[in-house]
Amino acid sequence: MKSLIQKYNIPGPRYTSYPTVPYWDATTFSKEKWLKNFKKSFEESNQAEGISLYIHLPFCESLCTFCACHKHITKRHEVEIPYIKTLIKEWELYREKMTQVPVIKEIHLGGGTPTFFASEQLKELINSILEGSQKHPDFEFSFEGHPNNTTKEQLETLYNLGFTRVSFGIQDYDSTVQKAIHRIQSFENVKQVTKWAREIGYTSVSHDLIFGLPFQTKESITDTILKTRELLPDRISFYSYAHVPWVKGVGQRGFSEEHLPKSDEKRALYELGKQMLTNIGYHEIGMDHFALPSDNLFKATTSQKLHRNFMGYTSSKTKLMIGLGMSAISDSWYGFAQNVKTVKEYQALVNNGEIPVFRGHILTDEDLVIRKHILNIMCHFSTNWKAKEMHFEALPKSIELLEEIASDNLIAIDSNSLNVAQEARPFIRNICMAFDVRLQRKKPETKLFSMTI
């Protein structure tokens, strides 16, 4: 395994979309084309499966040096009301283009720090979206919370609005690691907010952990997992730290690269954490996720309904996901669109009556087929091209690229299908890269992606 890690630990996408963002085609994209795709997807799927909303709440009071999200650092809470009002206006701009009453299946509040916002602001936002909409019978509303500033009032307010899942960003409990990543929070704070959530009635509490952080050791990972066992969250994201300072600038330069675990050491941290989580009773889901058998993410895996998008793994899928807020990405299945990346520009465009999209990609027929293959591999660890509609022109080249991976016993491949071996999950991104014809046709000349392992 050690030699394979050294062989395959190369820069590669995480495949929360296909094509990946660096390979979006600006020459064929326009806001008009995006809105046409949006309307098509809405009319095809709204009544049958509903739509999803991702709402980006970008404000944070301090900068975490591991974070690769689009955020705005401020302690000035007077920014809350103008931003919430702009989100509501953006939703209204989309509502004007809908020919039916929207059926809301999913809402996810991401960030940034959603719990930066006061309860009354969050309540105004959600009520404004739900007014004139319908909730899908199987709706799931979720949000991300910071253990240091999530209040019981916020948890109760969102629960009363229909939120039943909350994810708390933990990362690591070791004080040296916390200091290096500027994310200092006590186990007691995490224990308190987890306890509140369960007492209030949340059915899924998730903890986000990261391996590969500066100064992490087997001892610190062990301590973090033992503390996690005490609280037993329903779901765990155990992410690989993506070190991309050339993309995110000063935030990820808050420590020296020499303090990061090397590739073999980093993978050993994951394998240790994975074994401990498995011993506790968690099941590995897709890539870097774990869930108890009672959680919807595990149930989605067993029923083959697991999905992956810009929010990571989800327990269900909607064809249309509308991204609201600064930098938010929308997905109509046929196309992607991203909003402008600064709060100032976002508010100016929306308040001028414009949907604030500044770039995107309209998927070609080839893109759509490859997207299905990559989703199959990322979610179900297998794919096949038995049906004619799963063929694409470069498929023989992809199969050729997979032969070396097969020779390393990481996949089983025949004339019509591919299956990923259990022990090959660390290499899942490498396997997907063989299908990524846009990446194969134009190798990046500069650093674009984090390391795959």
N, C-alpha and C positions, 0 to 999 in steps of 0.2 A: 504493500500500500504506500509506503514512504516514497519509493521510486516513482510510482504513478502520480502522486501528489506533485512531485518535482516536475514531472513531465507535463502534466495538464494544468498546472497553476499558472494560467496566462490571463491577460485582460479579456474580459468578456461581459456581455450584457446580463442583466438579471431577468430579462424577459417579462416585465410587467406589461409589455405591449409588444406587438409585432406589426409593422417595423418598429424598431427601437427609435427613441427620439432623435439621436444624431443622424438617422437615416430617413427622416421625414423629407418628402420632396416638396420644397417650397415653390418650385416652378409650376406645379399642377394644383396648388392649393389656393383657395380664396375663401373669404368669409361667406360669400354667396353659395359656393359649393358646399361648405360645411352646413349652412342652414338648410339647404336642400336635402342633404343626408340626414340631418337631424329630424326634419319633418317626415321623411320616409320611414325612419326607424320608429319614431313615435307612433305613427299611424299603424305600423305593422304589429307593434308589441304592447302598446299601452293597456289595451283591454285584456289581453291574454296574460301577460306576465308583470305588467306594471313597469315603472321606471325607478332608477336610483338617483340619489343626489349625493355628491361629495361636496362638502362646504369647507372651504379653507379659511381658518381663523389664524392669521399669521403672527399675532403678537406674542412675544416672550419678554419677561422681565430681565432675563440674563441669557448670555450666549453659552450654549453647550458646545464644546469643541469637537465632539464626535458627529454633530448633526449635519446632514446634507440636505435638509429641507429648506424651502424658501420661507424665510421668516423676517420679522421686523422687530428689532430689539428696542423696547421702551418701557419705562415705568409710569408713563403718563396715561392714566386710564380714561381720560377724556376722549381718547381716540375710539372708544368702544361704540358710542351711539352713532357717529357718522358712518363708521364701517358697517354696522348692522343695517342701517337705513340703505346703504349702497347695495348690500347683499339682497335686500328685499326688492329694490328697484331692478337689479339684474334678473331676479326670478320673474318679475313682472314682464320684463322684456321677452323672456322665453315663453311665458304664459300667453302673451299676445299672438304667438305663432302656433299655438296648439289648437287643433280643431276639435278636441274632446276635453272633458274634465280629466286632469292627470290623476293616475292611480299610483300612489307612492308606495313602493315596496321597500326601499332601503333609503335611510338617511345616515350619513356618517359625517361627524364633525371631526376634522383633522387640523393639523397645525404644523408649526407654531404650537401654541398652548390654548386649546379651546377654553380651559378653565381660567384663563386670564379674564374672561368676560363674566360680569355679574349675572346672577340668576335672572334678573328682570330683562336683561338684554337677550339672553338665550331664549327666554320664554317668548319675547316679542318676535324673534326670528322664526322660531318653529311654528308658532301660531299663525304668522303671516303666510307661511308656506302651506300649512294644512288648510287654511281657510280657502274654500272653493276647490279643494282637492278631495280625493278619496284615499283612504288607507287600504292597501291590499290586504286580503284576509291573512296572509302569511308575512306581514310586514316585520322588519327588523331594523330598529334604530340603535345606533351605537355612537360612542364618542371616546376621544382620547383625553385622559386626565393626568395632571401632574400631581403626584402624591403630596407635594408641599403646599399646594394652594387649592386643591379640590375640597370644597366644603360640603357638609352634610346637606345644606340648603340647595346647592347646585345639583347634587345627586337626587334629591327629592323632587326638585323642579323638573328635571329632565325625565325622571321615571314617570311622573304624572303626565308628561307629554307623550309617553309611549316608548321611551328608551329603556331597553332591557339588557344591553351589553355595554360594558365599559372596559377600556384598556388603559392600564397604568404603565407609564414608562419608568422602568427600574434601572436597567442596564447592568449594574453591578453594585454589590453592597460594600466592597472593599474601600476603605477610606482613601488609600493612595490612588486607586483608580478613579474614584469619584473626584478627587482634587484635580487630577490630570485632565479630566474631561469637563470640569467645571459643572458637575451635576451632583451636588451634595444633598443627600436626603437620607433620613434615618430609617431603619427597619420599622421603628415604632410608627412613623408616619404612614408607611405602606400598610402596616397591619391595621391601623385605624381606618383608613379609607376603604380597604378591602372589607373590613367588618361592617362599616356603614352600608356599603353597597349591598351586601348580602342581607342585612337586616331590613333594608328598604324593599328588597324584592328582585334585584337584578339576577337574571338567570344565567348570565355568563360574565365572569370577571376574568380578564386577561392580564398577564404581566409580560412586558417586553424586556427581554434580556439580550445582551450583545456579547459575542466572544471575539477575541482579537483586539481588544482595547489596550492602550498603553499600560504597562506594568501588570497586566493580568498574569496569573500563575495558576497552576493546578490547584493550589491551596485556596486561592481567592474564588475560583469557579466552584470548588467543593463547598465552601462556606455559603456562597450565593444560592446554590441549589438546595442546601440543607435548610436555609431560611425560607426558600420558596416552598419546600415540602411542608413546612409548618403552616403556611397559609393555604396551600393547595388550590391555586387558581384553576379555573375550568379550562383555560387555554393559555398556552405559552408561545410567544414568538422568540426564538433563540437565533437572532440574526448574526450573520457575519458582518463585522465592521468593514464598511467600504471606505477605504482611505483614498479620497480623490481631491486633494488640496488644490490641484490645478483647475478644478471646476468650482469649488466652493470657497477658495481664497483663504482669508486670514483665519476663519473659524477653525479649520482643520490643521492649522499650523501652530496650534497652541501647545504642542509638545513635539519632541524630536522623534523622527521615524525609528531611531535606534531603540526606542522604548517599546516599539510594537513587537509582538511575538512573530517570529519567522514562520514561513508557510507550514512546515512540519509541526512546529510548536502550536501554531494556531489551530491546525486541524485536530491535534491531540486534545486541546481544550474543548472543542466541540464533541469529540468522541466521548470524553469523560462526562461532560454534561448530559449528552444523549443517553449514556448508559445509566446514569443516576436517575434521570427522568423516567426512563423505561422501567427501572426497578420500582419506582414509586407507583407506576400504573398509567403513565402517559403513553400515547401512541404517536409515532412520528407521522406527520401529515405533510405531504408534498416536500418542499425544501425549507428547512429552518423553522418548522412549526410543529407543535405538539398539542394534543388535546386529550382530556379524559373521555372515556366512552360515553358519558352522559352529555357531552357538548355537541352542538350542532355541526361543528367543523368535522368531528369524527364521523357523525352520521352522514354528512355529505360525502365523505370519502367512501364509505361502505355502499352508498346508493349511487355512486358515480356522478354526483352532482357538484363536486368541488369545482370551483372556478378561480381564475386568477386575473387580476386587473391592476390598475394603478394603486389600489389600496392593498395589494398583496393577495393572499388567499381569502376567498369568501365562501360561505356555505350555500349560496345560490347565485343565480346569474340573471341579469336583465340585459336585453340588447342595447338599451339606451341608458347611459349614465351621464348626467349633466353635472359639470363641475362649476361651482359658484365661488367667486372670490379671487383675490389676487393669486396668480400663477396656477390656478386650478385647471385640471385637464378633463375634458369631456370625451366620451367615447360613444359613437353611434353604431358601433360594429363595422360600419362601412367607412368611417373616418374618425380622426382625432382632431381636437382643437384645444389649444392652450391659451389661457388668458395672460394678459400683460403681467410683468413680474414685480412691479412696484405698487405700493398702496396708492401713492399720489396719482399715477397714471391710470390705475384701475378706477379710482373714484371719479376722476375727470371724465373718462370715457362713458361710464355708466350714467353719470349725472347729466351727460349730454345726449342721452338716449341711445347710446351705441352698445351693442354686445361687445365686450372688451377682448375679443380674440385677436391674437397677433401672429400666430403661426399654427400649423397643423399638417395633416396628411390625409389625402383621400386614397383609400386602399384600392389597388388594382385587383383584378381577378386572381392573379398569382399570389398577391399578398394575402388574400382571404383564405386560400388553400393552405398556405404555409402557416398562417396564424392558427388554423385548426390543428395542424400537426404539432406546433410548439405548445399549444395549450394542452393537448393530449399528453405530451411527454411531461410537462411541468405538473399536471394535476393527477394523471393516472399511470405514469411511467410506461406508457406504451402508445403506439400509434400504428396505423396500417393504411395501405394505399390499394386495397382490394377493389374499392369502388372507383370508377372512372373519374368522378368529381374530386377525388383526393390526389389526382395526378397533377404535376406541374412540369414544365419543360426541363427544369434543372434537376428533377428528381434523380436521374442516374448519377449525376455528379455528387449529390448528397449521399447516396448509397455508397459511392466510392469513398467518400470522406469518412463514412462510418466504419469502413472495413478495419481500419487500424484500431479503433475503439473496440470493435468486436474481437480483434486478435488479443486484446488485453483482457478479455472476458468480462467486459463491463456491460455489454449488451448482447442479446441474442437477436440475430437478424436473418430473415429469409427473403424470398422473392416478393412477399407482400406485406411484411409487418416487422415491427421492432418492439422488443421488450427489454426494459432496463432491469438489470440484476439488482437485488436488494443492496448489495455492498457497493453498488455504483452510484448511489444517490449523491455522494459528494461531487460527482462529475456531471451532474444533470445539465448544468449550463453549457458545458463543452459539447454534450450530445445535441442540444438544441442548436448550437452554432453550426452544425453540419447542414441544417435546413435553412439557415439564414443566408439566402442568396444575395441579399443586398450587402451584407458584410463580406461575403466571398468575392463579390464583384469589385468592391472598393475597400480594400484594407485601409484602416485608419493610419494616417501619417503622424498623428500626435496622440497623446493619451486621451482616451475617451471613457474607458470603463475601469471598474475596480477589478481586482484579481478574482478568478472564478472560485478559488478554494480558500 
